[in-house]
Protein backbone atom coordinates (compact mmCIF):
# COMPACT_ATOMS: atom_id res chain seq x y z
CA UNK A 1 0.00 0.00 0.00
CA UNK A 2 2.82 2.44 0.90
CA UNK A 3 4.57 1.62 -2.35
CA UNK A 4 1.36 2.41 -4.27
CA UNK A 5 0.98 5.75 -2.46
CA UNK A 6 4.55 6.72 -3.34
CA UNK A 7 3.92 5.90 -7.00
CA UNK A 8 0.76 8.01 -6.98
CA UNK A 9 2.55 10.89 -5.23
CA UNK A 10 5.43 11.04 -7.71
CA UNK A 11 2.95 10.67 -10.52
CA UNK A 12 1.59 14.07 -9.52
CA UNK A 13 5.04 15.74 -9.76
CA UNK A 14 7.07 16.88 -12.71
CA UNK A 15 10.50 18.49 -12.81
CA UNK A 16 10.80 22.12 -13.92
CA UNK A 17 13.92 24.21 -14.39
CA UNK A 18 14.23 27.77 -13.14
CA UNK A 19 17.24 30.04 -13.22
CA UNK A 20 18.99 32.03 -10.52
CA UNK A 21 21.70 34.65 -10.99
CA UNK A 22 25.20 33.95 -9.66
CA UNK A 23 28.00 36.52 -9.55
CA UNK A 24 31.51 35.22 -10.18
CA UNK A 25 34.78 36.16 -11.88
CA UNK A 26 37.80 34.85 -13.78
CA UNK A 27 41.34 36.22 -14.14
CA UNK A 28 43.84 36.05 -17.00
CA UNK A 29 47.46 37.14 -16.74
CA UNK A 30 49.83 38.96 -19.13
CA UNK A 31 53.54 39.01 -19.84
CA UNK A 32 55.58 42.00 -18.69
CA UNK A 33 54.86 45.17 -20.71
CA UNK A 34 52.53 43.25 -23.06
CA UNK A 35 48.83 43.47 -23.79
CA UNK A 36 48.59 40.55 -26.23
CA UNK A 37 46.83 37.46 -24.86
CA UNK A 38 49.10 34.59 -23.83
CA UNK A 39 48.38 31.01 -24.89
CA UNK A 40 47.14 30.20 -21.39
CA UNK A 41 44.90 33.30 -21.29
CA UNK A 42 43.41 32.35 -24.66
CA UNK A 43 42.51 28.87 -23.42
CA UNK A 44 40.85 30.27 -20.30
CA UNK A 45 38.81 32.76 -22.33
CA UNK A 46 37.75 30.06 -24.82
CA UNK A 47 36.31 28.02 -21.96
CA UNK A 48 34.60 31.13 -20.62
CA UNK A 49 33.02 31.90 -24.02
CA UNK A 50 31.69 28.34 -24.29
CA UNK A 51 28.93 29.36 -21.85
CA UNK A 52 27.83 32.31 -23.98
CA UNK A 53 24.12 31.38 -23.78
CA UNK A 54 24.01 31.62 -19.97
CA UNK A 55 26.30 34.63 -19.52
CA UNK A 56 24.63 37.92 -18.59
CA UNK A 57 26.31 41.20 -17.53
CA UNK A 58 30.09 41.27 -17.99
CA UNK A 59 32.64 43.75 -16.62
CA UNK A 60 36.28 43.79 -17.82
CA UNK A 61 39.01 45.49 -15.75
CA UNK A 62 42.68 45.71 -16.77
CA UNK A 63 45.60 45.99 -14.32
CA UNK A 64 49.39 46.36 -14.40
CA UNK A 65 52.28 45.88 -12.02
CA UNK A 66 54.03 48.81 -10.36
CA UNK A 67 56.89 49.17 -12.90
CA UNK A 68 56.58 52.25 -15.12
CA UNK A 69 54.87 55.62 -14.83
CA UNK A 70 51.28 55.92 -13.68
CA UNK A 71 50.18 57.37 -17.04
CA UNK A 72 51.86 54.58 -19.03
CA UNK A 73 50.41 51.86 -16.80
CA UNK A 74 46.90 53.29 -17.12
CA UNK A 75 47.18 53.13 -20.92
CA UNK A 76 48.66 49.61 -20.82
CA UNK A 77 45.89 48.35 -18.52
CA UNK A 78 43.24 49.78 -20.87
CA UNK A 79 44.87 47.98 -23.83
CA UNK A 80 44.79 44.72 -21.86
CA UNK A 81 41.09 45.20 -21.08
CA UNK A 82 40.43 46.02 -24.75
CA UNK A 83 42.28 42.86 -25.88
CA UNK A 84 40.07 40.71 -23.68
CA UNK A 85 36.91 42.48 -24.84
CA UNK A 86 37.88 42.02 -28.50
CA UNK A 87 38.46 38.31 -27.90
CA UNK A 88 35.02 37.99 -26.29
CA UNK A 89 33.36 39.79 -29.22
CA UNK A 90 35.08 37.56 -31.80
CA UNK A 91 33.86 34.53 -29.85
CA UNK A 92 30.20 35.53 -30.11
CA UNK A 93 29.73 37.33 -26.79
CA UNK A 94 27.01 39.97 -27.29
CA UNK A 95 28.50 43.46 -27.06
CA UNK A 96 25.46 44.62 -25.06
CA UNK A 97 26.39 42.19 -22.28
CA UNK A 98 29.80 43.86 -21.79
CA UNK A 99 28.76 46.84 -19.66
CA UNK A 100 32.24 48.13 -18.79
CA UNK A 101 35.77 47.85 -20.20
CA UNK A 102 38.15 49.83 -18.01
CA UNK A 103 41.87 50.06 -17.31
CA UNK A 104 42.84 50.68 -13.69
CA UNK A 105 46.60 50.90 -14.10
CA UNK A 106 48.51 50.07 -10.93
CA UNK A 107 45.82 51.30 -8.51
CA UNK A 108 44.69 47.89 -7.25
CA UNK A 109 47.86 45.87 -6.74
CA UNK A 110 47.55 42.35 -5.39
CA UNK A 111 51.06 42.63 -3.97
CA UNK A 112 53.57 45.44 -3.43
CA UNK A 113 56.55 43.08 -3.64
CA UNK A 114 58.92 44.03 -6.44
CA UNK A 115 60.39 40.64 -7.41
CA UNK A 116 59.16 39.35 -10.76
CA UNK A 117 57.72 36.17 -9.22
CA UNK A 118 55.33 38.36 -7.21
CA UNK A 119 54.75 41.24 -9.66
CA UNK A 120 53.34 38.91 -12.32
CA UNK A 121 50.22 38.52 -10.14
CA UNK A 122 49.45 42.20 -10.73
CA UNK A 123 49.58 41.96 -14.56
CA UNK A 124 46.03 40.79 -15.06
CA UNK A 125 42.56 41.34 -16.42
CA UNK A 126 39.65 40.48 -14.13
CA UNK A 127 36.28 39.60 -15.67
CA UNK A 128 33.24 39.86 -13.42
CA UNK A 129 30.04 38.33 -14.74
CA UNK A 130 26.57 37.17 -13.87
CA UNK A 131 25.68 33.67 -14.98
CA UNK A 132 22.31 31.98 -15.18
CA UNK A 133 22.55 28.63 -13.41
CA UNK A 134 19.86 25.94 -13.61
CA UNK A 135 18.23 24.89 -10.35
CA UNK A 136 16.13 21.73 -10.45
CA UNK A 137 13.10 21.67 -8.20
CA UNK A 138 9.91 19.63 -8.16
CA UNK A 139 6.70 21.34 -9.13
CA UNK A 140 3.30 19.99 -8.15
CA UNK A 141 0.98 19.63 -11.09
CA UNK A 142 -2.34 21.29 -10.37
CA UNK A 143 -5.22 22.65 -12.30
CA UNK A 144 -4.35 25.85 -14.04
CA UNK A 145 -6.41 28.72 -12.61
CA UNK A 146 -8.42 30.88 -14.90
CA UNK A 147 -6.33 33.77 -16.05
CA UNK A 148 -7.58 37.20 -15.15
CA UNK A 149 -7.09 39.95 -17.71
CA UNK A 150 -4.03 41.99 -16.80
CA UNK A 151 -3.33 45.60 -17.46
CA UNK A 152 -0.69 46.05 -20.16
CA UNK A 153 2.72 46.81 -18.72
CA UNK A 154 3.80 50.29 -19.63
CA UNK A 155 7.20 50.37 -21.26
CA UNK A 156 9.68 52.46 -19.30
CA UNK A 157 11.02 55.43 -21.20
CA UNK A 158 14.72 55.09 -22.02
CA UNK A 159 17.22 57.90 -21.53
CA UNK A 160 17.60 58.18 -25.31
CA UNK A 161 13.85 58.67 -25.67
CA UNK A 162 13.79 61.25 -22.87
CA UNK A 163 16.53 63.30 -24.51
CA UNK A 164 14.92 63.06 -27.95
CA UNK A 165 11.59 64.24 -26.50
CA UNK A 166 10.73 67.65 -27.93
CA UNK A 167 9.96 68.98 -24.44
CA UNK A 168 13.61 68.52 -23.39
CA UNK A 169 15.51 71.64 -24.41
CA UNK A 170 19.10 72.81 -24.46
CA UNK A 171 20.01 73.82 -20.91
CA UNK A 172 17.69 71.28 -19.26
CA UNK A 173 19.04 68.93 -16.57
CA UNK A 174 18.27 65.22 -16.26
CA UNK A 175 19.03 63.23 -13.10
CA UNK A 176 20.82 59.93 -13.78
CA UNK A 177 19.10 57.59 -11.34
CA UNK A 178 20.87 54.62 -9.75
CA UNK A 179 24.42 55.88 -10.34
CA UNK A 180 25.87 55.39 -6.87
CA UNK A 181 29.37 55.39 -5.42
CA UNK A 182 31.30 53.77 -2.60
CA UNK A 183 31.08 56.10 0.40
CA UNK A 184 33.66 58.91 0.28
CA UNK A 185 35.11 57.63 -3.00
CA UNK A 186 34.64 58.12 -6.76
CA UNK A 187 34.35 54.35 -7.31
CA UNK A 188 31.06 53.12 -8.80
CA UNK A 189 28.95 50.52 -7.05
CA UNK A 190 28.38 47.58 -9.40
CA UNK A 191 24.66 48.25 -9.77
CA UNK A 192 25.53 51.65 -11.30
CA UNK A 193 26.70 50.14 -14.58
CA UNK A 194 23.18 49.56 -15.91
CA UNK A 195 22.49 53.32 -15.74
CA UNK A 196 25.97 54.11 -17.08
CA UNK A 197 25.34 51.77 -20.02
CA UNK A 198 22.07 53.57 -20.73
CA UNK A 199 23.89 56.93 -20.79
CA UNK A 200 26.54 55.44 -23.10
CA UNK A 201 23.82 54.19 -25.45
CA UNK A 202 22.19 57.65 -25.49
CA UNK A 203 25.53 59.23 -26.47
CA UNK A 204 25.92 56.59 -29.21
CA UNK A 205 22.32 56.88 -30.45
CA UNK A 206 22.40 60.70 -30.61
CA UNK A 207 25.78 61.56 -32.20
CA UNK A 208 25.08 65.33 -32.02
CA UNK A 209 24.43 65.22 -28.26
CA UNK A 210 26.80 67.28 -26.08
CA UNK A 211 26.47 67.26 -22.29
CA UNK A 212 27.83 68.64 -19.05
CA UNK A 213 28.19 65.96 -16.36
CA UNK A 214 27.42 67.40 -12.92
CA UNK A 215 28.33 65.79 -9.60
CA UNK A 216 26.47 66.51 -6.34
CA UNK A 217 27.10 65.29 -2.78
CA UNK A 218 25.33 65.40 0.56
CA UNK A 219 26.08 66.16 4.14
CA UNK A 220 28.42 69.17 3.73
CA UNK A 221 28.18 72.92 4.11
CA UNK A 222 26.77 74.48 0.94
CA UNK A 223 30.10 75.80 -0.35
CA UNK A 224 32.29 72.88 0.75
CA UNK A 225 33.09 69.79 -1.26
CA UNK A 226 33.71 66.40 0.32
CA UNK A 227 37.12 64.76 0.75
CA UNK A 228 37.86 62.01 -1.77
CA UNK A 229 39.39 59.16 0.25
CA UNK A 230 41.23 57.86 -2.84
CA UNK A 231 43.14 61.10 -3.49
CA UNK A 232 42.91 62.99 -0.19
CA UNK A 233 41.70 66.05 -2.08
CA UNK A 234 38.56 68.03 -1.25
CA UNK A 235 36.84 67.67 -4.62
CA UNK A 236 34.65 64.58 -4.28
CA UNK A 237 31.77 65.91 -6.41
CA UNK A 238 34.23 66.78 -9.22
CA UNK A 239 35.90 63.36 -9.06
CA UNK A 240 32.55 61.59 -9.26
CA UNK A 241 31.49 63.63 -12.29
CA UNK A 242 34.87 62.86 -13.90
CA UNK A 243 34.38 59.13 -13.19
CA UNK A 244 31.28 59.22 -15.41
CA UNK A 245 33.22 61.22 -18.03
CA UNK A 246 36.10 58.69 -17.93
CA UNK A 247 33.67 55.77 -18.31
CA UNK A 248 32.21 57.30 -21.48
CA UNK A 249 35.64 58.15 -22.93
CA UNK A 250 36.93 54.62 -22.23
CA UNK A 251 33.94 53.28 -24.17
CA UNK A 252 34.58 55.36 -27.30
CA UNK A 253 32.74 58.66 -26.75
CA UNK A 254 34.68 61.68 -28.03
CA UNK A 255 35.94 63.85 -25.14
CA UNK A 256 34.98 67.08 -26.96
CA UNK A 257 31.30 66.13 -26.60
CA UNK A 258 31.45 66.36 -22.81
CA UNK A 259 32.56 68.50 -19.90
CA UNK A 260 32.29 67.68 -16.22
CA UNK A 261 31.80 69.83 -13.12
CA UNK A 262 31.28 69.35 -9.38
CA UNK A 263 28.74 71.39 -7.40
CA UNK A 264 29.44 70.04 -3.90
CA UNK A 265 26.17 70.55 -1.95
CA UNK A 266 25.13 73.86 -3.53
CA UNK A 267 21.89 72.46 -4.99
CA UNK A 268 20.30 69.93 -2.60
CA UNK A 269 16.88 68.61 -3.62
CA UNK A 270 15.96 67.18 -0.17
CA UNK A 271 16.42 68.20 3.48
CA UNK A 272 18.55 65.10 4.24
CA UNK A 273 16.41 64.17 7.24
CA UNK A 274 17.01 60.44 6.60
CA UNK A 275 19.34 58.18 4.64
CA UNK A 276 17.04 58.01 1.61
CA UNK A 277 17.05 61.81 1.32
CA UNK A 278 20.84 61.92 1.76
CA UNK A 279 21.23 59.30 -0.98
CA UNK A 280 18.93 61.38 -3.20
CA UNK A 281 21.28 64.37 -2.87
CA UNK A 282 24.30 62.19 -3.73
CA UNK A 283 23.55 62.21 -7.43
CA UNK A 284 24.86 62.77 -10.94
CA UNK A 285 22.98 64.92 -13.45
CA UNK A 286 23.57 65.77 -17.08
CA UNK A 287 22.87 69.18 -18.59
CA UNK A 288 21.97 69.22 -22.26
CA UNK A 289 24.45 71.53 -24.02
CA UNK A 290 23.46 70.54 -27.56
CA UNK A 291 20.99 68.00 -28.98
N, C-alpha and C positions, 0 to 999 in steps of 0.2 A: 504493500500500500504506500509506504514512504517513497519507494522508488518511483511509483506512478505519479505521486504528487510532485516530485522533483522534475520529472519529465514534462508535466503540465506547466510547472512554473517557468522552466527555461524555454518552453514553447511560446510563452507570452513575451519573451525578451528578444530584442535584436541588438546588434552592435552598431553604434554610430560613431563617427569621428568628428571631433571638434578641434579647434586650433587655439593655442594660447601663445602669446608673445614671450620670447625669451631674449634678453639682452646678453651679448657676449662679444668677444673680440679675438683677433689674431694679430700676430706681429711678424713682419719680414725684415731682414737685416741687409745692410749694404756694405760694400767695400769702402775703404777710406777714400774720401774725396770723390766718390762716384755716385751717380744717381741712376745708372742702368741696373736693371734687375739681375741678380745672380741666378745661377741655375737652381739653387735650393729655393730661392724666393719664388721663382717661376712655378716650381712644382707645388709649393704651398698655395699659391694663388689659383692654380688650375683646380686643385681640390676644392677650394673655396667656391669657385665659379660653378662647380658641378651642381651646387644646390640653388641655382639661380631662381627656380620656381618658388622656393620658400623664403628667399631673402626679401627683407623689407627695407627699412631706412638704413643707409650706410654712411658712415663718416670716416674720412681718410685724413690722418695727421702725420706729417713728416717731421723727423728729428735728426739732429746731428750730434757729433761729439763736441768737445770744448776746444778743439784745435781750430784756429782761424779767427777772423774778425766776426763780430756779431752780425754785421750786414751781409757778409759772404755766406755765413752759416744759415741765415734766414732764407736767402735765395736758394741755396743748395737743398734745404729741407723742403721748400716748395716744389723744386724739380723732382725730388723723390716722391712726394705726394702725387704730383702730376703723372709720373711714370706708372704708379700703381693704378691710378684712375684710368689711364689710357689702356692698360692691360685689361681691366675689368670691362671697359666698353667694347674692346675687341673680342671679348669672350661672352658677349651677349647679356651683360648686366645693363638693365635699363638706366639711362642717364638720370631719369627723374628720381630714382631710388638713392642716388648719391647726393646727399643734401649738403655736404661740406667737403672741400678739398683744401687743406690749409697746412702751410709750413710753420713750424714753431721754433725753428732754429735750435739753439742750445738751451732754451729756457727750462725744459723739463728733463734734466739729466737723470738717468737711473743711478749713475755713480759719478763721483767727482775724482775718482782715481785716474791717474794720467797714463798708466801703462797700457799698451795696446790691448792686452788680453782683457782689460776691463772696459776700455773706451769703446770697443766694438759693440758693447751692449747698448750704447747711446745712438748708434747709427742705424736708425730703424724707421719704419712706417707702421703705425698702429691703425688697424681697421676696426671700428666699432660697428656693430650691426644688430638689427632685430631680426629674428628668425621665427617663422611659424612652425611650431612643432606639433605633431599629431598626438592627441591624448585619447585613448580608447576608454569609453565608458558605456555601461549598459543603459539602454533606454527602454522603458516599459511601453509596450504598444497599447495605445488606448484610442478610443473613438475620437476622431478629429472633431473639435467643436466647430460650430457654425461660425464662420468668419463675419465679424462685424465690419461694416464699411469704415475705412479709416480716412482721415483727412489727408490730402496730399501733402507731402513734406516739402516745405519751401526751401528752395536751393539757396544756400548762403552766398551772398555777393562776394566775389573775389576782390582783392586789392586792385587788380587790373581794371575790373569793371567799375570800381568806385572812382578811380582816377579818370577813366574815360567818360564818366557821367558828366553831362553838360553843366550840371549844377556845381561841380568842383572847378574852381577858377584858380588862375595864377595867384599865388600869395596865400592860398588856403593851407591849413595844417591838417594832417591826418595822424591819429595816434596809432602806432604799431602795437597791437595787443599781443600779449604773451611773449614779448622779448624781455627776458629776465636775466639777471646776472648773479654770480656768487657775491655774497655780502662783502662790501668794501673793495671789490675788484672789478676789472673790466673783462672778466671771463664769463662767457655765455653759459647758462644752464642748458642742458641737453635738449629740454623741451622747446627752447627758443628757435631751434633750427627749422621748424615747420614754418613759423612766421618769417624768418629770414629768407627761406626758399621762396615764399610767396612774394616778398619784396624783390628778390632777384628776378623772378619770372615777370613781374610788372616792368622792371627796367629793360628786360629782353623783349617783351611784347610791345612796348611803346618806345621805340628807339629815339624819339625826339624828347623824351622826358628828362628833365634836369631837376634835381632836388637839393634841398639843404637838410642834412640829418642833424637833429637837435636832441641832445641828452639832458635829462632832468633827474634830480635826486630828491630825497626827502631828508627830513630830520636835521636840517642845518639852519643857521640864520640866513635871511633872504639873500644877502650879498656874498655868502661864503660857500665855496665848493667843498666837497668831501675829499678826504685823503685817500688816494689810491694805494692800497696795501702792496701792490706789485711794484710800484715805482717810488713810493714814499712822497710823491708830489701831490699838491692840493689842487687837483684838476680832474676829479673822478667823473664828473658829467661830460667833460671833453673827451676823456679816454674812452668812455662807453660809446659816445657818438662815433669816435674814430674806429672802434671795434666793428661797428656796422659798416662803415666806409671800407675798412680793410677786407671784410668778408666779401663785399661786392666786387672790389678790385681783384681779389684773388680768384674770383669766379668769372672774370672776363669783362666786367663793366669798365668803360673808359673813365679814368679819374676826372677828366674835365667835365663830366656830366654831374659831378657831385661836389658839395662842400660839407663840412661838418662843424658843429659849434656846440658848446656846453653852456647851459643856462643856470647851473647850480639849482637853487630852490627859489628862483625869482618868480616862477609862475606855477604855484601849486594849484591843483584843481580839487583838493579835499582839505579838511582841517587836520588830518592825521590823528584822529582820536582813537583809532585802533589799527591793527596790523594791515587789514585790508586797505584802509585809506592810505597808509604809508606806502604800501606796495603800488597803489594806483598812482601816487606821485613819482615813484621810481619808474620812469617811462622813457620811451624813445618816440619821437614824432618826426614826420617828414613835412617839410614845407615845399609846395609846388613852385618851382622857379620858372619852369617852362613846360608846357604840355606838347 
